[in-house]
Amino acid sequence: MTGGFKLRLIGALFLALALSGCPTRPSPPASAVRSPAAPSPPSRVGRPYDVVAGQSLLELLVYRGGTLSAAGHNHVIASHELTGTVYIPEDPLRAGFEVHVPAASLTVDEPSLRAAENAADFPPDVSQGARDGTRRNMLGPALLDAGQHPEVLLWSVRLESPSPARAGELVATIATQVRGAWHLVHIPLHFEVSPESLTVTGEAPLRQSELGLTPFTALMGALAVQDEMHLKVHLTAQAAKVTR
């Protein structure tokens, strides 16, 4: 590789990274699974359990793509500040939940969360500058537009038994409000419930386009973020105190 070509390549990468810091607002892709209007509020039948912020965690594993993917990083996007309520009746299939994720609570590449993933995919060498730039772009008008839409909202729409049915296992259809628009996603969940507490865990692949988002690309796709992510959620909730 000649010195001149190296300089042109470095210059192109610098330009792409600079452009990624001030992207334009994308239009929702046609492939997004979008609810035409706000769904009905989730069921509030049964015993309420309040989600415990600080003990609950939502994670999105986001992967680099394109022929120049080595110039980028995979990222762990997370929030520890989940709030909301889960309602558990005698029939778990009639349960309902509402979970709020403040956009400002989202973090990028916390060292402990990266260390918990496959080291080959998430090495511990992401600079603070790269983390800050990724977070700024994520919250900016091209993606979450946190200034106009300060939270992501998750509502249960339907709960079903997996096939074959297994105790403590459900498949949830969730209405997700991102950038003010509703989209439907599906995730298998495992739950453990007692009179005092509730734990819900689950993970599933999730595409950005399913949330109405357009993945970042530059240099005609040579530098890109993959559409498919991986969602992981862990909810800890305590039985709500009854006021008299």
N, C-alpha and C positions, 0 to 999 in steps of 0.2 A: 504494500500500500504506500503510495507516494505521499510526501509531506503535504503537497497541495490538496490531495483528496482528503487526507485526515483533517486538514483545516476546514474544508468545505463541510465535511460530515459533522465536525464539532459545532460549526456555525449553524447547521441545520437543526441539530439537536437543541442548541441554545435557543434558537428562534421558536421551536416547538414548545419548549418548556416555558418560554416567556409568554407565548400565546395562551397556554393553558392557564396562566394566572389571571386572564381577563377574557374568558370565553363568552360567547353570545348565548342568549337564552334559547335552548332547543325546543322544537315542537314535540309534543308527545308522539311517540312512534305508533304507527297503525296497529302493530302487533300487541300493544298493551291490552290486558284484560281489564276493562274499565266498567265499573258500575255506572249506569246512566244518571243516577241520583244518589243522594245519601240513603244508605240502607236503613231499615228499621232499627231502633236502638236494641242492644243485646238484652236477652232475658235477664230479669232481676228476680227470678224465682229461686228460693233456697237460701241457705246460710251465706252471708257475705264474708269474704276474706279480703283484707286490704293488702295490696302488694307492698312489700317492704323495700324502699329505696336503699341502696347500699348493699343489700343482700341479694339483689336480682341483677341480671346481666343480659343484655342483648348484644350479639356480635354479628358482624358481617365480614366474611373473608372475601377480599376483592383482589382479582388477579390481573397481572399485566399481560399484554398480548402484542401481536405484531412482530415483524421481522427484526425490529430493534428493541425487543422486549428486555434485553439485557441492560438497557440504559435506564429502566424503571424498576419499581419495586412492587411486590405484592403488599397489600395493606390489611391490617386488622382495624375495622371501625367498630366502636363499642359505645355503649351507654350503661352506666351504673345507676342512673337516676330515674328508673321506671316507677311510675305510680299508677294507681287504678284499683279496681275491685273485681274479684271473681265471685260468682254466685254458684253455689253447689247445692242442688236439690237431691232428693233420693235417687232420681234417675239421672246419671251423669250426662246422658245425651241431651238433657234439657238445661245443662249448665250454660252460663253466659259470662262474658268478661269484657271489660273495657280497660285498655292500657294506654297510657300517655308516655310518649318519648320526647322530652324537650330537645329540640335541635341543638341548642347551645350546650347540651350535656355530652354530645358526641365527641369522642376522642379518636385519635389516629395513632396506631402503633405504640400503645403502651408496652414498655419492655416486658413486663410480666406476662401479658397476653400473647405477645409474639413468641416468647420462650415456651409457652404451653403448646404451640403448634409445631408442625414438622419443620425442623431447623433448615432443611434444604429449601423449603418454600418461603420461610420467614426468618432469614438470618438476622442477627441482632446489630445490623450495621446501618440503620436508617438514621440520617442526621436529623437534628432538631429542625433545621431549615426545611428539609424535605417534608417532615411531618407537618410543620406549620403551613407550608404551601398547599399540601394536599387538603388539610382541614379548611383552609380559606376557600379553596375552589369548591369543596364539597358543600359548604354552607352558602356559597355565593349564588347569584341569580341563575347561573347556567344549570345548577343541579337542585339542591333543596330549597334555595331561595328563602333562607331562614329569616331574613328581615321581614318578609311578607307572611311567611308561614312558620311560626315559631315552634310548632310541634308536629310530630307524626302520631296519628291516632290509630289504634288497632281495636276493632270491634268483632266479636264472634258473630258469625252469620249462621253456621250450621256445624253440628258435631255428629260424627258417624263412627260406627264401630269398624275397625279394620277387618279385612278378610284374610285368614280366619280371625274371629273375635278373640281378644286377649284382655285379661283383667288389667285395669289401669292404663289401657291404651285407647286413644281416640285419634281420629283424623279430623282436623279443624279446617273449615273454610273461614277465612278471616277477611273482613273488609278493612283495607288499609288506606288511610287518607294521607296522601303525599302531595305537597304543593297545592292543597285545597281540592284535589280530585280524588275520587274513590276508585280503588282497584281491588280485585279479589285474588287472594293467594291461598295456597293449601299447604298444610304442614302436619305431619304426624306428631302427636304429643303423648308423653307419659306423665301420669299424675299419681301422687301419693297424698292422701288426705286423712286428717284426724280431726277431732273436735276443736283442736287448738291451732292447727297449722295446715298449710297446703304447699306442696312443691310441684311445679310443672316444668318439664324439660322437653325440648324437641329440637330437631335440626332438619334442614332440607335445602336442596338447591333453589335458588331464586334469581331470576333475571332482572336486571335493571329495567328493561323494557316492560316487564310486568308491573312496574311501579310508575310507568309513564316517564321514565328517565332515559336520556340518550347517553350512552357511554362515551367518554372522551376519546377522540382520535386526532392524530396529527400526521403530517408527512404522508398523506394518502394512505393512512392506515398502518404505516410502518411502526408508529409509536401509538399504542392504544391501551385501553382498559377493556377487558373482556366483559361481555354482557352478563354472563353467568357468574353469580356470586354463590356463597354458601352462608346460610342463615343458621345461627344457633341462639337459643333462648333458654334462660333459666330464671324462673319466677319463684320467689319465696313470699308467701303471704301468711298473715296471721288473722285468726278469727276476729272480726270486727267487734268492738265493745258495744254492747247494747246500752243505749242511754234511756233513762226512765224520766 
